[in-house]
Amino acid sequence: MYQLQVKRFLVQHVFPPTSGWQVSIHIDAMERDEKGEHSPDKRQLAAESEAWLKKAGVEIGEHEQWGLADLVARHDVFGTYIIEVEGEASKQREQQMYSALSQVVLSMGQERRDVTYAVAVPDTPKWECQLKKVPERVKSLLNLKLFLVSDSRVRLVQGDAI
C-alpha cells in the first residue's frame, strides 16, 4: 500500500469529514509518482486516492499552522491529530519509521493537551514489527499513537485506543 493510499484509508475509517473532521493533507511529487521509478500501478492508485480525498472534502496542500505535516485532522470534540504517514517504498522500513518519528518529534512545540501525534503505516506484519519497537513509555510521554492502516480498517499498535 502506497503512502497516498494510507492517507485515504486513514481519513475514510478514522477522520471522515462527514463526521465533523477538518482534514488537510500534504502530497508531494513522489506520492503522485511524478518522480522516480515505481511499480506500474502506483500512479493510477495515487490518482484514485487523491480524487477520493478531494471528493470527501479534504484540503490538499500545506497546512497554515502545521506546514508540511502529512495529515492534520481537527475536530471540535476530539481535538487535533498531527500524523506522519509512510507507505511501501524503496527505502527500508526501519529508515522510514525513523524518519516519520523524527518528523513527528520536530513538529511538537509547546505542550498542548488537545493535540495527538501519530505515525500511520500499512497494516502488514513487517510494519507492525517496526512500530512495536517504540516503547510504551515513549508513546505515553509524547502522546503518540501508532496506526496500522488497511483498506478495510485502521488499528492501533499494542492495544492503544483511537
C-alpha positions as CSV (number, residue, x, y, z in Angstrom):
1,M,0.0,0.0,0.0
2,Y,1.4,3.3,-1.1
3,Q,1.6,6.5,1.1
4,L,-1.4,8.2,-0.5
5,Q,-3.5,5.1,-0.1
6,V,-2.6,5.0,3.6
7,K,-3.8,8.6,3.9
8,R,-7.0,7.9,2.1
9,F,-8.0,4.9,4.2
10,L,-7.0,6.7,7.4
11,V,-9.3,9.5,6.5
12,Q,-12.1,7.1,5.4
13,H,-12.0,5.0,8.6
14,V,-10.9,7.4,11.3
15,F,-11.2,11.0,10.3
16,P,-14.1,11.3,7.8
17,P,-15.1,14.9,7.1
18,T,-18.8,13.8,7.2
19,S,-18.3,13.2,10.9
20,G,-17.1,16.8,11.6
21,W,-13.3,16.3,10.9
22,Q,-11.5,19.1,9.1
23,V,-8.7,17.3,7.3
24,S,-5.6,18.7,5.5
25,I,-3.2,16.5,3.6
26,H,0.2,17.4,2.1
27,I,1.0,15.4,-1.1
28,D,4.5,15.5,-2.7
29,A,5.6,14.6,-6.2
30,M,6.9,11.1,-5.1
31,E,3.5,10.2,-3.8
32,R,1.9,11.0,-7.1
33,D,4.6,9.0,-8.9
34,E,5.8,12.1,-10.7
35,K,9.4,11.5,-9.8
36,G,11.4,8.3,-9.5
37,E,10.7,4.8,-10.7
38,H,7.8,2.9,-9.2
39,S,5.6,-0.1,-10.0
40,P,3.2,0.5,-13.0
41,D,0.1,0.7,-10.8
42,K,1.3,3.4,-8.4
43,R,0.3,6.5,-10.5
44,Q,-3.2,5.1,-11.0
45,L,-3.7,4.1,-7.4
46,A,-2.3,7.5,-6.2
47,A,-4.6,9.4,-8.6
48,E,-7.6,7.4,-7.4
49,S,-6.8,8.1,-3.7
50,E,-6.3,11.8,-4.3
51,A,-9.6,12.0,-6.2
52,W,-11.3,10.2,-3.4
53,L,-9.8,12.6,-0.8
54,K,-10.9,15.7,-2.7
55,K,-14.4,14.4,-3.2
56,A,-14.6,13.6,0.6
57,G,-13.8,17.3,1.3
58,V,-10.2,17.0,2.3
59,E,-8.0,20.1,1.8
60,I,-4.9,19.3,-0.2
61,G,-1.8,21.4,0.4
62,E,0.4,22.9,3.1
63,H,-1.4,23.4,6.5
64,E,-1.4,27.0,7.7
65,Q,-0.2,26.1,11.2
66,W,1.5,22.6,10.8
67,G,3.2,23.2,7.5
68,L,4.1,20.1,5.6
69,A,2.7,17.6,8.0
70,D,1.4,14.6,6.0
71,L,-2.1,14.7,7.6
72,V,-3.7,17.2,10.0
73,A,-7.2,16.3,11.3
74,R,-9.1,18.6,13.6
75,H,-12.4,18.0,15.4
76,D,-14.2,20.3,17.8
77,V,-14.8,17.5,20.3
78,F,-11.8,15.1,19.6
79,G,-9.0,17.6,19.2
80,T,-6.3,17.7,16.6
81,Y,-4.1,14.9,15.2
82,I,-0.8,15.5,13.5
83,I,0.1,12.4,11.6
84,E,3.2,11.4,9.6
85,V,2.4,8.7,7.0
86,E,4.6,6.1,5.4
87,G,3.8,3.6,2.7
88,E,5.6,0.9,0.7
89,A,8.7,2.4,-0.9
90,S,12.2,1.6,-1.9
91,K,13.7,2.8,1.4
92,Q,14.0,0.3,4.2
93,R,11.0,0.2,6.6
94,E,13.3,0.9,9.6
95,Q,14.6,4.1,7.9
96,Q,11.1,5.2,7.0
97,M,10.0,4.6,10.6
98,Y,12.9,6.7,12.0
99,S,12.1,9.4,9.5
100,A,8.4,9.5,10.4
101,L,9.2,9.6,14.2
102,S,11.7,12.4,13.7
103,Q,9.2,14.4,11.7
104,V,6.6,14.0,14.4
105,V,9.0,14.9,17.2
106,L,10.2,18.0,15.3
107,S,6.5,19.1,14.9
108,M,6.0,19.1,18.6
109,G,6.0,22.7,20.1
110,Q,4.8,23.6,23.4
111,E,2.7,21.1,25.3
112,R,-0.9,21.0,24.1
113,R,-3.3,18.6,25.6
114,D,-5.6,18.9,22.6
115,V,-3.0,17.6,20.1
116,T,-2.3,13.9,19.5
117,Y,0.7,13.0,17.4
118,A,0.8,9.8,15.3
119,V,2.6,7.7,12.7
120,A,0.5,5.7,10.2
121,V,1.8,2.9,8.1
122,P,0.3,0.0,6.1
123,D,-1.1,-2.8,8.2
124,T,1.4,-5.6,7.5
125,P,3.4,-7.8,9.9
126,K,6.7,-6.2,8.9
127,W,5.4,-2.7,9.5
128,E,3.8,-3.8,12.8
129,C,7.2,-5.2,13.9
130,Q,8.8,-1.8,13.3
131,L,6.2,0.1,15.2
132,K,6.3,-2.3,18.2
133,K,9.9,-1.1,18.7
134,V,8.6,2.2,20.1
135,P,8.4,1.8,23.9
136,E,5.0,2.3,25.7
137,R,6.7,4.9,27.9
138,V,7.7,7.0,24.9
139,K,4.3,6.7,23.4
140,S,2.8,7.9,26.6
141,L,5.2,10.8,27.2
142,L,4.8,12.1,23.6
143,N,1.0,11.4,23.4
144,L,1.9,9.3,20.3
145,K,-0.4,6.9,18.5
146,L,0.8,4.3,16.0
147,F,-1.8,3.5,13.3
148,L,-1.8,0.3,11.1
149,V,-3.9,1.0,8.1
150,S,-5.6,-1.2,5.5
151,D,-8.3,-0.7,3.0
152,S,-10.9,-2.3,5.4
153,R,-9.8,-1.0,8.9
154,V,-7.4,1.0,11.0
155,R,-6.0,-0.4,14.2
156,L,-3.5,0.8,16.8
157,V,-0.4,-1.0,17.9
158,Q,-0.5,-2.8,21.2
159,G,-4.0,-2.0,22.3
160,D,-4.0,1.8,22.2
161,A,-7.4,3.3,21.9
162,I,-8.3,5.6,19.0
